[in-house]
Every structure is written in C-alpha cells, then in structure tokens.
C-alpha cells in the first residue's frame, strides 16, 4: 500500500482574475465551468481520476467514508479505502493530511483558526487510533498563513494561551496544530513551511479578499 499526496498551487488553470488561475472552489464566485475545468487539470496534475470534496464549514466535524459521496458539510475525512482521494480546499487555512501505513487509514483535515482551536487534528488522530487501531501516524502540513501575517483583535488574542500569540496580536495556528500532533506522539511531520499570505504562489484570503482556493489531497494506492 502506497500513500500519495498532492498539494496544488495557483498555477496552470483557466480562471481569470481575481481567481487566477487554478481555483478549485465552487463557492468563491468564480465561473463554475472554469472551476470544473480546473478540477480536471488538478486531477491530471495529481495523477488521479477524481477526489472527494466537502462543503467546508469551519468546524471540527469529520466524516468517515468508504466511497465517493455528495460533498457533506464537514472539515475532515477519514477512510481506509484505496483509490479514494480526500481533498481539502485552502486559502490561508492549513490542510493537514494524516496517515498510518500499518493500519492503512488516512485523513484529510481543514485546519484554520476555528478547526485548530476546536482541535480537529487531535480529534482525527483519536478516531484513527481508537476506531482503526492506528499506532504510527505521520502528518503532512500544507502551506498556510503563519503567525507573521495573522493578526487578530485584542479580544480574540486574549482568548488564547500566550504560547500561541506572537508579537502582541499575531496568532500561531500552526503552533496549535503542532501541539496536537506532538501530544498524540506524531514523530514524522512533513511541513511545507510556506506562508500563503507571504507567497504569491498560493491563494490567500487575508492578503487578497476575493480569491481562489488550492487543494491538499491524500490517497492510498494498492
């Protein structure tokens, strides 16, 4: 069993500004025919036929699936099925991809401020461990907004532990993700270590407002 993943950037698609170019989200105001074309381009780039998407709602809701289904309202998927790619859309939020080769279980999580605060990463790992017997989980962290760019209100900053607040009012979402991974004894972490707000290669809602979304996808091949 091979674990594969693919994280897109904003290049190679057909969308026009402000969605230029490889926007894969249908909820941003982009022309749906262009988004459909972009998804086909995405699949070709990743080497897959299709992927399972969600109607992401900024929650810690995780859906366990064993086949393709209409996009549910959730922010995470878990599966043990091969050839069932799980996809997360992002434009500053982190895509967190988890896998355990031994028990053949994978997860894809949309971890922005709300998801990370509600510990969607820890919740997924506990499901993988308790329901599927995962004992050696590895993680992949997509590009996302870093604490250098994610300034929040004073009221919001005061609601977080001080270890997650940098330079007064800058929230460290990735720090929350790392803490959840480390508390669940994840030792293998591939971190793309790219701030989407700093890098013009990725979509950033904080930087651009109206913009597209890139994808983080994980799947198993037999």
Secondary structure, 3 states (H helix, E strand, C coil): CEEEEEECCCCCCCCCCCCCCCCCCCCCCCCHHHHHHHHHHHHHHHCCCCCECCECCCCCCCEECCCCCCCCECCEEEECCCCCCEEEEECCCEEEEEEECCCCEEEEEEECHHHHHCCHHHHHHHHHHHHHCCCCCEEEECCECCCCCCECCHHHHHCCCHHHEECCCEECHHHHHHHHHHHCCCCCEEECCCECCCCCCCCCHHHHCCCCCEEEEEEEEC
